[in-house]
Amino acid sequence: MNAIRLALLAAAALCCACGPAVPKYDYAKEPDPRVSEYVFGVADQLSIRIWQNNELTTDAVIRPDGNITLPLVGDVRAVGETVSSLKAKIHKALSDYGKFPLSEITISVTGFNSYRFTVSGEVVRPGVFSQTGYATVAEAIAQAGGFTRFAKRNEMVLMRRDPKTGQTRTIPLVYDLLASGKRPDMNIVLITGDSLFVP
């Protein structure tokens, strides 16, 4: 009888030691937006300065149609652009009105308003979240107040829309592994439009 009990205890200990199953997913292929230029979105606020040309200097908010309006130039599409690419567009548009060296055009983001992600399911405060800096999976869960007692936190999924194909892919996540530091690659940086679901 003792031998059976010892065998059962050993089996249980072995199961606990194994931990949660690791999904077969290449997390390294997911982009990290922190290492590239910020991509402008609707409602972002921009400060555009043309050196020694106050009449061309302006503050603009990207409208729902994706455009901003600049003095003299008119509407310029800003959604999907970066500081570098928008500077090039403005430089080209201004070339019809005189010589404005690219180095004399400066653009800064004064309001990061387009960065939003969703956390839903078994979290304390599900909803849509917005902030000025990028959030990781762990930070997003913390913003949502953590898990409820019913949460299956090792069965989380991140739903991400591919901007090129328009298709949504599902990324499996095991919270215990990323929170413990055993799988830091699972602590993905969320991008605009991501949806994190906790079953």
Residue pairs with C-beta under 8 A, 6 or more apart in sequence:
19 176
19 177
20 154
20 174
20 176
20 177
21 174
22 174
22 177
22 183
23 172
23 173
23 174
25 171
25 172
27 171
27 183
27 185
27 186
27 188
28 185
30 160
30 171
30 188
31 191
32 189
33 39
33 134
33 189
33 191
34 134
34 189
37 82
37 83
37 84
38 82
38 83
38 109
38 112
39 80
39 81
39 82
40 46
40 62
40 78
40 79
40 80
40 81
40 82
40 86
40 109
40 114
41 62
41 79
41 113
41 114
41 115
41 192
42 62
42 63
42 64
42 66
42 79
42 114
43 61
43 62
43 111
43 113
43 114
44 61
44 62
44 78
44 109
44 111
44 112
44 113
44 114
45 59
45 60
45 61
45 62
45 109
45 110
45 111
45 113
46 59
46 60
46 61
46 62
46 68
46 78
46 86
46 107
46 108
46 109
46 110
47 59
47 107
47 108
47 109
47 110
48 57
48 58
48 59
48 60
48 68
48 70
48 90
48 105
48 106
48 107
49 57
49 105
49 106
49 107
50 56
50 57
50 94
50 100
50 104
50 105
51 104
51 105
51 106
52 104
53 100
53 104
55 71
55 72
56 70
56 71
56 72
56 94
56 100
57 71
58 70
58 71
59 110
60 68
60 69
60 70
60 78
61 68
61 111
62 68
62 78
62 79
62 114
66 77
66 78
66 79
66 80
67 75
67 76
67 77
67 78
67 79
68 75
68 76
68 78
69 75
69 76
70 76
70 90
70 93
72 94
72 97
73 90
73 93
73 94
73 97
76 86
76 89
76 90
76 93
77 89
78 86
81 89
83 107
83 108
83 109
86 107
87 102
87 105
87 107
88 102
90 105
90 107
91 100
91 102
91 105
94 100
94 105
112 131
112 132
112 133
113 130
114 192
115 130
115 131
115 132
115 134
115 192
116 128
116 129
116 130
116 192
116 193
117 128
117 129
117 135
117 140
117 190
117 191
117 192
117 193
117 194
117 195
117 196
118 127
118 128
118 129
118 194
118 195
118 196
119 126
119 127
119 129
119 140
119 141
119 143
119 144
119 195
119 196
119 198
120 126
120 127
120 195
120 196
120 197
120 198
121 151
121 197
121 198
121 199
122 147
122 148
122 150
122 151
122 152
122 198
122 199
123 141
123 144
123 145
123 146
123 147
123 148
123 151
123 198
124 144
124 145
124 146
124 147
124 148
125 143
125 144
125 145
126 144
127 144
129 135
129 140
129 143
129 144
131 143
134 189
134 190
134 191
135 143
135 189
135 190
136 187
136 188
136 189
136 190
137 156
137 158
137 173
137 175
137 178
137 186
137 187
137 188
137 190
137 196
138 175
138 178
138 179
138 187
140 190
140 196
141 147
141 175
141 196
141 198
147 153
147 175
147 198
151 198
151 199
152 198
152 199
153 175
153 176
153 198
154 174
154 175
154 176
154 177
155 172
155 174
155 199
156 172
156 173
156 174
156 175
156 196
156 197
156 198
156 199
157 170
157 171
157 172
157 173
157 196
157 197
157 199
158 170
158 171
158 173
158 188
158 190
158 194
158 195
158 196
158 197
159 168
159 169
159 170
159 171
159 194
159 195
159 196
159 197
160 168
160 169
160 171
160 191
160 193
160 194
160 195
161 167
161 168
161 193
162 168
162 169
171 188
173 186
173 188
174 183
174 186
177 183
177 186
178 184
178 186
178 187
190 196
